[in-house]
């Protein structure tokens, strides 16, 4: 277990950073490149542990993938070019890898088994195995397919119409990936529009889908073609520095090449609603994923209510939004976020407990939390609990603490942002 003592309290942030490539897009670029015909080149790929797990799994399936830092080349031969792995496909800590891969593996003509680390073993999978089962997939696992290891058997798939009980881009994506191999038409109905990286990537690889209101429709049997993917910076990673600059007096930073997909910019909406001093300069680009530079300065903030349709657009940023709220005037209430209970940790309880250790006045609710603002944070020993976003949030909290912060399990940060501490220290001049 790695322990990091953060000696950065009360230090303003200055300068600029380019955050690493978007994790969600990096995963999908490798997956689509592996099931497409021809060569796919990926620029600004995120070489974090989660995305490397995706590369490892597809190499086991017979795909030729060359990775050189943030540059990746995938040589695909369609789904027909994938073959049965000799060993279990190990996804590490990556929920995106295991859930989306189930959609791909469900339509293949061989049997394979997926498993991950201790965290993955506790995360529910029936939200994916249930709709895939309705399409004809055979997925066997612990507790009737709820937990890993999961074995996906050879079956023919057929299209279905499925209404998501919970807004989830991972579940939607798994069904769409299965639908590409299924006979007939597959329809996914969302309660709230979730991140649409999968749909955008289908088009980039020459496929087709139709969006009508809350429904995404796709037809099976499509042949995808290799292409070039330029991955923008991950706004979920940028969120930590956006919050840091907004709450630490004297801060003024610029974040370069940040992804600005409208289904992911909920953190921007929250910052603006709370009164942050923020300016966006979008790039004039024909890329499938919009991007731009963001400049943000310290400013006085006010508490707000975060709920409803906004939640899917910032679900990964809620831990750092909770920290943001500790410095705002008044109370901030986060609702409709029960999805946080089935992330790498139960993020509702973990965020509340760890911020309390630093002196925050915060309480958990059934579907979120209530944060009482303008809090003075002390310092002490906290833990990431193996969750990268908790680790980064607590590192930003150290900027506000009167005493040093000792962060246990700091290695978790490498899952999505291997260079996080280097970039943080560059902005605080240490």
N, C-alpha and C positions, 0 to 999 in steps of 0.2 A: 504493500500500500504506500503510495506516494503522499507525503505531507509537505505543503508549501506554506511558509510564513510570508504574509503579504505586508511589506513595509511601505505602503503607499498612501497612508491616511492623509486626508486633507490636502491633496495635491490636485491642482487644476489640470485639465487636458488641453493640449495644443498640438496642431499639426494635421497630418492627413494619413489615411490608411486605406488600402484596398483589401477588403475582406475576401476570404477564399470563396471559391465557386459554390453555388447553391447546392445543398445536399440532395434535395428532392430531384432536381434536374439532373445532377450527376448520376444518381441511381438509375433514373429512367433512360438516360442516354446510353448507358452500357446495356441495359435490358433490351431496348429497341434495336440497338446495333447488333445484338446477338441473335435476334429473331428475324432480322432483315437480310436481304440478299445484297452482298457487296461490302465495300469498305466504308466504315463510319469513323470519322476523326472527331475527337472531342478536345476542345480547347478550354483551359481554365477549369478542368475537372478537380473536384475536391478530393485530395488524397487522404481523407480521414478514415478512421478504422471502419466505420459503417460502410462507406462506399467501396473500400477495399474488400470487404466481405462479399459484396455483390460481384466484383471482378473474380474473386476466388471461386465462387459458386459456378459462374458461367465457364470458367476455364475447366472445371471438373466435368461440365457438360460437353466439352470438346471444342469450345470456341477459342480461336486464336486471338488473344488480347495482349497488346504491348503497352505497358504504362511507363512513362518517363516523367516523374513528377506530376505536373498538372496537364500533361499531354497524353492522350490515350488513343490508340488505334484498335478498332474492333473489326475483325474479318468475319462477317456473318454468312451463313448459308441457309437462312430461313429456319423455321422450326424443324424442318426435315433434317437439317444438318446437326441437330442436337442429339446426343446419345446418352445412354444410361451411365450414370456416374459409378465409379468403382466403390466409392465410400459415401458416407452420409454427407449431405451438403450442410456445412456449418455456417450460420449467418451471424455469429457473434452476438452483438447487442442490438442488431438492426431489425426493428419492426417493419420498416419499409421493405427490406430485402425479403423477409419471410412471407409477408402478406402478398406482395406483388408477384413473387415467384410462384406462389400457389396457383395464381391465375394462369401463369404460363405453363407450369408443369401439368396442370389438370387436363390439358388437351393433347399431351404427348403420348407416344406409343410405347412407353416403358414406365417402370416403377422407380420412384426415388424417395428418399427420406430427408426431411429437414429437421434441424435442431439448432439451438443457440445456447447462450450462456444462462446463468441462473435467473437473470432478469427476464429473458425471453420465455423461460420455462413457466413463469408466473403470469404471463400476459395472455388474455383470452383470445382465442382464434376462431371461435364459433361464428363470430360476425362475418368471417370470410368463408369458412367451411360450409356454413348453412346455404348461402346463395349459390356457391359453386356446386354443392350437392344437388340443388334444384336443377342445375344445368346438366346433371348426369355424372359429375365428378365423384370419385371414390377416394375419400381422405380419411385415414384411420389414425387416431391419436389417443392420448390419455383422456379419460373422462368424456368418452364419446366425441373425440375430436376437438375438445376445448383447449387442450394444452399439448405442447411439444413433448417428445418427438412426434412428427406427423409424417405418415407415409402416403404418398400420392400414387394411386394405381392407374394403369392404362385404361382409359374409358373414352367413348365418343361423347362429345358435348353437343347440346342443342340450346338455341337461344331462349331467353326468358324475359319477362318483364318483372323487375324487382324494385320495390320501394324501400329505400334505406331507412331503417328505424332510427338511426343516428347519423348525423352528418359526418362523413368520413371519406377523405380523398383516397386513403389507402384501400378501403373496401370497394369504392367506386372503380378504382384503377384495376384491382384484381379481377373484377367482373368484366371490365372492358377488355383486358388482356385475354381472358378466357373467351370472350365474345368474338375476338378476331379469329379464333380457331373453331368456333361453334357453327353448327348448321343453322341457317336462318338468321333472324334478327334478335338482337339483345337490346333491351331498354333498361336504363337505370334512372330511377326517379329520386331526386335529392330533396330532403326537407328544406335545406339551405344550400346555396351554391358553394361548393368547396374548391380548393385550389385546382386549377385546370391544366397543370403541366402535362398530364397524360394525353389529354385531348389535343393540346398544341403539338405535342410530339408525334402523335398519329399523323397529323397533317405534314409535319416536317419530313417524315419518312414516306410520304406519298400515299398515305391512307386517307380514308374518308369517315366522317361521322356527322351526325345532325344533332344540333341543340335546339330544342323547342321548349321554352319555358324552363321548367325544373327537370326536364327529361333529356338524357343523352342517349342517342340511338346509334348502334353500330351493326354492320352486317359482317358475317363471318366469311372466311375464304379470301380475305384481302392479302395481297402480296406487297410487302414493304421493301423499300430500297434504301441502301446505305446512303448517308449524307454527312454534312459537317454540322457540328453543334458547338456554338460558342456559349459557354455557361456563364451567366452573369453572377455577380457577387451575391452571397446569401443574405437576404434581408433579416433572417432570423439571427444570423451571426452579427450583422450590423446593429441589431436592436440593442445589444449590450453597450456599445459605445454611444449610440444615440441617447440612451437613458443616462449614461455616465455624464455626458456633456450637458444634458438638461438639468442635472441635479447638483453638480459640483461647481461652486462659485468660481468665476473667472475662466471657464472652459469655452473653447471655440475650435471646433474641428471640422474637417471635411472627409467624408467617406466616398470613395471613388467606385464607380461601376457597380452600383447596388441594383439588384433586380427589383423592378417596380410592377410586377404582375398585380393587377387589381385584386385578385383573390388572396393576395399575401400582404397587402399594405395596411392591415388593421392597426399595426403599431404606429404608423404615421398618423392615422385618424385619431388615435388616443392622444398622442403627443400634442397635436394641434388643438384638440378639445380641452386639454389641460393647460394650454397657453404657452407651449414651447415656441422658442424662436428658431424656426426651421425653414430652410429654403431648398427646393428641389430644382435641379437643372437636368431635365430629361435629355437623353441622347436621341439624335435624329437617325434612326436605324431601321432597317427592314427585317431585323431579327424577329423570330417568333416570340421572344421574351423581351419586354421593354426593360430598359435600365437607365440609370442616370447617376449624377453626383448629388449628395445631400450635405448641406452645411447646417450645423446646429450649434447654438450657443446656450450658455446658462441663462435661465429665466425663472421668474416666480411662477409657480404652478398651482392649480386648484384641483380638488378632488372631483371625480365624475362617477357615473354608473357605466360599467362595461357589461353588455348583455346582448342577447338575441342574435341577429344575423351577423353581428360583428365578431362573435366568438370564433367561428371556423377560420376567419381571416387573420387571427392572431393567437391561435391555441398554443403554439410553441413559445410565444413571447410572454405569456402570462406570468411566469416566475419573475422576470425582470420588470414587468409592469407593476407587480406587487411592491418591488423595491422602489420604483418610481413614485408610487403613491405614498410611501412613508415620508416623502419630502414635500408633498403638496399640502396646501391649506385645506382643511376640512377632511371629510371622509371619502374614500373611494370604495365602491361596492362592485365586486365581480360576480356575475350570475351566469347560469346556464352553461357552466363549464365542468360538468361531471365527467366529461371525457378525460380530464386531467388525472382521474383516479387510475387509469389503465395505461399510463405512459411508462417510461423507464422506472419511475417510482410513482407512488400516489402523490402527485405533485401538489395537491391541495395541502395535505398534512405535512409534507416535507418542507414546502415553502414556509408555511406558518411556523413550524417548530424551529427551523434553522434561523429565520429572521428574529424570532423571539429570543434566541440565544444572544443575538447582538443588541437586544434592547428594544426592538420594534413592538408597537402596540397593534397586534393583528390577530384576527380570529377566523377560524375555519367555519364554513357553512356546508350544507349538503352538496351544493353545486358551485361552490366558489369560496370567496373570502371577503371579509370586511377589513379595510386597512385605515387606521386612524393616522392622519397626516401630521406633518411637521415634527417628526420624531428625531431625537438625537440618538445616534447609534454608538455603542460602547466599544465592542471588540470581543475577542475570545476565540474559542475553538469551535469550529463548525465542520460539517461534512457534506460532500457532494453526493453521498449515498450511491455512487456509481452512475450518477445522472449528469451528463455533460452540461445541460442548461442550468441545473442547480449550481454546479461548480462555477460556471461563468458569472451567474447572478451574484453569488457570495463574494467573488473576486471584485466585482464592481462595488458591492456594499463596503468593502474594505477602504475604498476611497473616502468614505464618510465617517469612518470610525475613529474615535478618540485614541484607541489603543490598537495594537497590531492584531491581525486576524490570522489564525492558524487554520488552514484549510486541509482537511483530511480527504483522501481519495481524489486528489487534484488531477490524477492521470485521466479521469473520466472526460476531461475537457477535450482530449485528443480525438474523441469520437467524431466530432464535427468541426473542430477548429484547432488543428495541431500547433499553429503559431500564435495562439491567442495571447499567451503571457508576453511573448516578444512584442506583439503589437500594442498591448496595454502599456508595457514599460516604455515603449517609444513615445506614446502620447503623453505620459507623465514625466518624461525626461529622465528616466532612471535606467 
